[in-house]
Amino acid sequence: MGGAADETIFVAVGKSVESSKTTLLWALDNFVGKKICLLHVHRPAHSAAFTDGKFVIYKPKENGVKVSQQDVEMQKINEIFNHYQSFLAEAGVEADKIWIERDDVGKGIVESISSHNIRWLVMGAAANKYYSKNLSTLKSRKAIFVCQNAPEFSHIWFTCNGRLIYTRELRNDSKANEETNTDLRNNEKLEGETIPSLLSVTSLHSETRQLECSMSEPVPQTFEQAYLPIQRSRSEDLDYSFRSFNPLILPQTIEGRSLIQHSAESGKSKLQGRLRSLKSQGSEDATSTSKLRSVSDQEEGTQGLEVHDVHYRLEEALIEVKNSRKKEFEEAIKRWKEEENALDAKQNAKSLEISYAKESNERKELEKELKRKKEELEAVQNQHSGIIKHLHAVQEQNSALENQISKSRSVEGELEEKIVSAVELLIAFKERRDRLRIEHGEAMREVRVLRKSVRMESPSFCGPLILSFTFEEIIQATHSFDQSCKIREGRYGTMYKGTLRHADVAIKMLPFSGSRGALDFQDEVEVLSRVRHPNLVTLIGTCPESYSLVYEYMKNGSLEDRLTCRGKKSPPFLWQTRMLIAAEICSTLIFLHSHEPSIIHGNLKPSNILLDSNFVSKISDLGISRLARKEDPHPHLSSVYKDPEYHATGVLTRESDVYSFGVILLRLITGRSISSVVKDVRCALEMGNFNTVLDVSAGDWPLDEVEQLARVSARCCESNKLDRPDLVSEIWTVLELMRDLAITSASKLHLEESRQAPSHFVCPIYQEVMKDPLIAADGHTYEAEAIRGWLDSGHNTSPMTNLKLEHTDLVPNYALLYAIQEWRQLL
């Protein structure tokens, strides 16, 4: 790390951020402003990829499995550092990172201290679970090993659970060496005699120890085992790996090490014997000094020569070792570069293979596209040949038509003569026609007189406006009143869905009342049948035997279903549709109230407002309370849509319908339940936050206009009927403005598709826009499938008039078909 390591605080961290968090926080708190570097010793899953602390570079061709294992280990290390980087980023600290891969974590830390010249290190003294206030010694084996074996230039702090437990201060042995040398020189002076220089022996002893250490090291056999860069990150330069490289530990071949090792071993054995003798001599006490001096004098010559000779031979061996290792280092570098080049070549080859596969796939796609284009060209050519043949046929037909024209011209003269005679006949026919018209007028007058007299003599509730059904038809239409056919059930009877004469209908079964006569029932039905409006459910017929009414079937259910989103096929309405429905209800009430005497509905609520296939609203159950003749035993518990004054007096008025209509308007605007809608709207209007009660599912409301409508609707719900607004002058004025806005907005949003179908586009039987219109003998147009099913079932009468058909021939209505197609294209 160079000089940067002197200013860097290294923190030893493990795999888990949680276990090392306290150590890292202690370092951040106590070394503010210092550079932080994370030190991690990774224990591999398969340590065979590392040998004696040296990273092994495997060749891909020989051992591809280990390379993939190396990638896995690298991924694990990167994930560990990513966790620590995220933790430090939260603290606003940036840190470097180094790591080494070892089986023993303690040895890895010591080796990292030596390799990177780490001066300042913080590590854990024990696991956090062993922490206590009295903890003052190291508990972890790794901490004890590092404390005992770390280089003496390193200052190490050992912490546990965020507390400093022990500090190993750095030590300088230069002073100790100087004291030792001083003691030896003083001993020489005290001896007073010349003995072999202990300083020379000491120097020789140190060189011998150095050689012993170098000889005792295992001699690596390959470059990969000798090459020990501490793996840091893939982005670091190659130069850093060689800064920590020791040229004295270069690999040797088996042949190159024999001579050096032999000479070193022989010198080593002689030096060891000599050193043992010197050590034994140095251990004698002061009383044997004279004896040591005499022995030294005798052996001085011999020993001096031997030591000088061994020293000289050792120096030559060291020089040869250095030169040999330097040469092999250069060869190892060369081999390493060749291996690197081989790896690059393999990667290039792999990328070329990927490119070739990609180009092959593209070529196949192009070939498929070319084949498809050829097939299309062949199809176009075949079509062209067919057109040419058709052209020849047309030319032949043209020549034939020219021949027919020439013949027609010859016939034309003959026809002119016939026309003159036909004109004379036509004049005669006109005179006869005029005469017949006069006779026909007189006959029609007689018929009208006869019909009038018949009505006066025997009044019938089943006039030309409604049909009469038998009880057997009702049972067959409802499948014997099957529960699956039931639509709803209320106080005034049960509604069933059925099929009568190939048309879907709704059958209302009124509750039976023995006190009610059949004549009264017929009179009430006759009155109801004469009340017709586009937004009133049409009364098709009745069954006097079962006291049931037959209405047209409304496919889209009731307004209550839409407001409560009941069922999977009931999405909420947009505000444009809601305002159109409100305008339709209001116009219907104005129509009923304008009669003399006024017709009061009396039971207006969302469940009685039905929607047809085009989402046009129609009011149902008109006059049903008069037909059912069923008194309400608990008027105070009846529908909340009813006028409060009706609960007190039992009398229905026009203002009663206004009250019910006001509640329906508030539900259309807010979409809220009936229990709190009036109270919520009044509170929002008073507080000035009306937009909080709007139904946001209906889209973007026009706020000013809808707030004005809400205020009028809230007035409709006043308890006193005199405080309620007028239906025509006040309510309709506001609703008409909202209706115009809804129509304009709906046209922009293409929402009028379900509401703008002209009535003559709709089949009278299916009540849907026709796809294949056919004209029957009664002059009405029907969907082909519907009218054919009607005739195939044995009917010979008109579905509309119930009169007998003159014939069963069906004629296509092409004009109506083209009009329907153009209308669909405009949507």
Secondary structure, DSSP 8 states (H G I E B T S, - for coil): -GGGGGGEEEEEE-S-HHHHHHHHHHHHHHSTTSEEEEEEEE--SSGGGEETTEE----TTT-HHHHHHHHHHHHHHHHHHHHHHHHHHHTT--EEEEEEE-S-HHHHHHHHHHHHT--EEEEESS-GGG--TT--S---HHHHHHHHHS-TT-EEEEEETTEEEEEE----THHHHHHHHHHHHHHHHHH-S--S-HHHHHHHHHHHHHHHHHHHS---SSHHHH-------TTS-HHHHHHT--GGG----TTTTHHHHHHHHHHHHHHHHHHHHHHHHHTS-GGGHHHHHHHHHHHHHHHHHHHHHHHHHHHHHHHHHHHHHHHHHHHHHHHHHHHHHHHHHHHHHHHHHHHHHHHHHHHHHHHHHHHHHHHHHHHHHHHHHHHHHHHHHHHHHHHHHHHHHHHHHHHHHHHHHHHHHHHHHHHHHHHHHHHHHHHHHHHHHHHHHHHHHHHHHS--SS-TTSEE--HHHHHHHTTTT-GGGEEEEETTEEEEEEEETTEEEEEEE----TTS-HHHHHHHHHHHHT---TTB--EEEEETTTTEEEEE--TT-BHHHHHTT-STT-----HHHHHHHHHHHHHHHHHHHTSSS--------GGGEEE-TT--EEE--TTHHHHHT---S-GGGS-TTS-HHHHHH----HHHHHHHHHHHHHHHHH---TTTHHHHHHHHHHHT-GGGSS-GGG----HHHHHHHHHHHHHHT-SSGGGS--IIIIIHHHHHHHHHHHHHHHHHHT-GGGT---GGGB-TTT-SB-SSEEE-TTS-EEEHHHHHHHHHTT--B-TTT--B-S----EE-HHHHHHHHHHHHH-
